[in-house]
Amino acid sequence: MDILFVLTSHDELGDTGKKTGFWVEEFASPYYTLLDEGANITLATPKGGAAPVDPQSEADDAQTEATERFYNDEETKQKINNTKRISEVDADDFDAVFYPGGHGPLWDLAEDEESISLIEAFNAQGKPVSFVCHAPAALKNVKGTDGEPLVSGKKVTGFSNDEEDAVGLTEVVPFLVEDMLANNGGNYSKAESWAPYAVAEGNLITGQNPASSELVAKKLLKKI
């Protein structure tokens, strides 16, 4: 079981002067859920090299057993610091792809042509494509095999407008995940803010927020 994780390379939170990146829990929980089932996991980013960590995801109230395991896992931290470029990986070599969130993907993965082509290749091969929290931003410009937006007519979720408002970044982000998914024809649904929630339709799997990351990984395992 070979799984590709695609993380953001973007570390600037708009014009705020603050940093962003990938959300540790949204990487760690799916990573170890899949690793413990025997998965071989490869990490990639648009730029390659070190994937930036969202500093907010290192706050005390954002920690879980999975994040603590990550902080003590030197081998995996080395992988985070030495990711491949998306251009160096091929969907043919993997059984599925997973995109962790954090605000970074809103800026780079949403517009990255290599990422868009990669997701389209996985989808064309009928392989699971999975995203959590802000990572569904990467689906913004992805087309299905019919030429329509990949999310069109499909059950999807992602970081809600209410959740973005709660963290005070509605006016900072380039677009709202919930609105984008709905505007692309997705059948968007959500649970209460911060509650675990994930949906799957066909080979597309999406989770709403950090609490949903393990759910997405488990749904991914079922698809594989």
C-alpha positions as CSV (number, residue, x, y, z in Angstrom):
1,M,0.0,0.0,0.0
2,D,1.8,3.1,-1.3
3,I,0.2,6.5,-0.3
4,L,1.3,9.9,-1.4
5,F,0.8,12.9,1.1
6,V,0.8,16.3,-0.6
7,L,1.5,19.3,1.7
8,T,1.7,23.0,1.2
9,S,4.9,25.0,0.6
10,H,3.2,28.3,1.5
11,D,4.1,29.9,4.8
12,E,2.7,33.5,4.6
13,L,-0.8,34.2,6.1
14,G,-1.9,36.7,3.6
15,D,-0.8,40.3,4.4
16,T,-1.0,39.7,8.2
17,G,2.8,39.3,8.6
18,K,2.0,36.0,10.4
19,K,3.1,32.5,9.3
20,T,1.0,29.6,8.1
21,G,1.7,26.2,6.6
22,F,0.3,22.7,7.2
23,W,-1.6,21.8,10.3
24,V,0.3,19.3,12.4
25,E,-2.6,17.2,13.6
26,E,-4.1,16.9,10.1
27,F,-0.8,15.4,9.0
28,A,0.1,13.3,12.0
29,S,-3.2,11.6,12.7
30,P,-3.8,10.3,9.1
31,Y,0.0,9.6,8.7
32,Y,0.2,7.3,11.7
33,T,-3.3,5.7,11.1
34,L,-2.1,4.7,7.7
35,L,1.5,3.9,8.7
36,D,0.3,1.5,11.4
37,E,-1.7,-0.4,8.7
38,G,1.5,-1.0,6.8
39,A,1.4,1.9,4.3
40,N,4.5,3.2,2.6
41,I,4.2,7.0,2.6
42,T,5.9,9.5,0.4
43,L,5.7,13.2,1.1
44,A,5.6,15.9,-1.6
45,T,5.1,19.7,-1.8
46,P,5.1,22.2,-4.7
47,K,8.6,23.4,-4.0
48,G,10.1,20.3,-2.4
49,G,12.3,20.5,0.6
50,A,10.9,21.5,4.0
51,A,7.2,21.8,4.4
52,P,6.3,24.7,6.6
53,V,4.4,24.1,9.9
54,D,1.5,26.4,10.8
55,P,2.7,27.7,14.2
56,Q,-0.9,27.9,15.5
57,S,-1.1,24.1,15.1
58,E,1.7,23.8,17.7
59,A,-0.4,25.5,20.4
60,D,-1.1,23.5,23.5
61,D,-4.8,23.2,22.8
62,A,-4.1,21.7,19.3
63,Q,-2.2,18.7,20.5
64,T,-3.2,15.0,20.4
65,E,-1.6,11.7,20.9
66,A,-0.7,11.7,17.2
67,T,1.0,15.1,17.3
68,E,3.0,14.1,20.4
69,R,4.1,11.0,18.5
70,F,5.2,13.2,15.6
71,Y,7.3,15.5,17.7
72,N,9.2,12.5,19.0
73,D,9.6,10.9,15.6
74,E,12.9,12.1,14.2
75,E,12.6,9.9,11.1
76,T,9.2,11.5,10.1
77,K,10.4,15.0,10.9
78,Q,13.3,14.4,8.5
79,K,10.8,13.4,5.8
80,I,8.9,16.7,6.5
81,N,12.1,18.6,6.0
82,N,13.0,16.8,2.8
83,T,9.8,16.4,0.7
84,K,9.9,15.7,-3.0
85,R,8.6,18.2,-5.5
86,I,5.1,17.3,-6.8
87,S,6.7,17.3,-10.3
88,E,8.9,14.4,-9.2
89,V,6.0,12.1,-8.3
90,D,3.6,10.1,-10.5
91,A,0.1,8.9,-9.7
92,D,1.0,5.5,-11.3
93,D,3.3,4.8,-8.4
94,F,0.7,5.2,-5.6
95,D,-2.6,3.6,-4.5
96,A,-4.1,6.9,-3.1
97,V,-3.3,10.5,-2.3
98,F,-4.0,12.5,0.9
99,Y,-3.8,16.3,1.4
100,P,-3.5,17.6,4.9
101,G,-4.9,21.1,5.6
102,G,-3.7,24.3,7.3
103,H,-4.3,27.6,5.6
104,G,-1.3,27.3,3.3
105,P,-3.1,25.3,0.6
106,L,-5.5,28.2,0.0
107,W,-2.6,30.1,-1.6
108,D,-0.5,27.5,-3.4
109,L,-2.2,24.1,-3.9
110,A,-5.4,25.8,-5.1
111,E,-3.6,27.2,-8.1
112,D,-0.6,24.8,-8.5
113,E,-0.8,23.2,-12.0
114,E,1.3,20.2,-10.9
115,S,-1.1,19.5,-8.1
116,I,-4.1,19.9,-10.2
117,S,-2.7,17.5,-12.8
118,L,-1.8,15.0,-10.1
119,I,-5.3,14.9,-8.6
120,E,-6.8,14.6,-12.0
121,A,-4.5,11.6,-12.8
122,F,-5.4,9.9,-9.5
123,N,-9.1,10.4,-10.2
124,A,-8.8,9.2,-13.8
125,Q,-7.2,6.0,-12.5
126,G,-10.1,5.6,-10.0
127,K,-7.8,5.9,-7.0
128,P,-8.9,7.6,-3.8
129,V,-8.2,11.3,-3.5
130,S,-8.6,12.6,0.1
131,F,-8.5,16.0,1.7
132,V,-9.2,17.5,5.2
133,C,-10.1,20.9,6.6
134,H,-8.6,23.6,4.2
135,A,-7.0,21.0,1.9
136,P,-10.1,20.8,-0.3
137,A,-8.9,24.2,-1.5
138,A,-6.7,22.1,-3.8
139,L,-9.8,21.0,-5.6
140,K,-10.7,24.5,-6.7
141,N,-9.5,24.1,-10.3
142,V,-9.5,20.3,-10.6
143,K,-11.7,18.8,-13.4
144,G,-13.2,15.4,-13.5
145,T,-13.0,13.1,-16.5
146,D,-16.1,14.8,-17.9
147,G,-14.4,18.2,-17.9
148,E,-16.6,19.5,-15.2
149,P,-15.3,20.5,-11.7
150,L,-14.4,17.3,-9.9
151,V,-16.6,18.1,-6.9
152,S,-19.7,18.9,-9.1
153,G,-22.6,16.8,-8.0
154,K,-20.6,15.0,-5.3
155,K,-20.9,15.0,-1.5
156,V,-18.2,17.2,-0.1
157,T,-17.2,19.0,3.1
158,G,-14.3,21.2,4.2
159,F,-13.6,24.0,6.7
160,S,-16.9,25.8,7.1
161,N,-17.5,29.5,6.8
162,D,-18.6,29.5,10.5
163,E,-15.2,28.0,11.5
164,E,-13.3,30.5,9.4
165,D,-15.2,33.3,11.0
166,A,-14.5,31.8,14.4
167,V,-10.7,31.9,13.8
168,G,-11.0,35.5,12.5
169,L,-9.6,34.9,9.0
170,T,-12.6,35.4,6.8
171,E,-11.2,38.6,5.4
172,V,-7.6,37.3,5.2
173,V,-8.0,34.1,3.1
174,P,-8.2,34.4,-0.7
175,F,-11.4,32.4,-0.7
176,L,-13.7,30.4,1.6
177,V,-13.5,26.6,1.2
178,E,-17.2,26.1,1.8
179,D,-18.2,28.8,-0.8
180,M,-15.7,27.5,-3.4
181,L,-17.0,23.9,-3.1
182,A,-20.6,25.0,-3.4
183,N,-19.8,27.3,-6.3
184,N,-18.1,24.4,-8.1
185,G,-21.3,22.4,-7.8
186,G,-20.4,20.3,-4.8
187,N,-23.1,19.1,-2.5
188,Y,-21.6,20.7,0.6
189,S,-22.6,19.6,4.1
190,K,-21.1,20.1,7.5
191,A,-21.5,19.1,11.2
192,E,-21.4,21.5,14.1
193,S,-18.2,23.6,14.2
194,W,-15.1,21.6,15.3
195,A,-17.0,18.3,15.4
196,P,-15.6,15.3,13.5
197,Y,-17.2,15.0,10.1
198,A,-16.2,13.4,6.8
199,V,-18.0,12.3,3.6
200,A,-17.1,10.1,0.7
201,E,-18.6,9.7,-2.8
202,G,-16.9,7.5,-5.3
203,N,-13.1,7.9,-4.8
204,L,-13.4,11.5,-3.4
205,I,-13.1,11.8,0.4
206,T,-13.2,15.1,2.4
207,G,-13.2,16.0,6.0
208,Q,-14.4,19.2,7.6
209,N,-11.8,20.3,10.2
210,P,-8.8,19.1,12.3
211,A,-11.0,16.8,14.3
212,S,-12.0,15.0,11.1
213,S,-8.5,13.9,10.0
214,E,-8.6,10.4,11.4
215,L,-12.1,9.8,9.9
216,V,-10.7,10.7,6.5
217,A,-7.8,8.3,6.9
218,K,-10.2,5.5,7.9
219,K,-12.4,6.1,4.9
220,L,-9.3,6.1,2.7
221,L,-8.3,2.7,4.1
222,K,-11.7,1.3,3.3
223,K,-11.5,2.6,-0.3
224,I,-8.1,1.0,-0.8
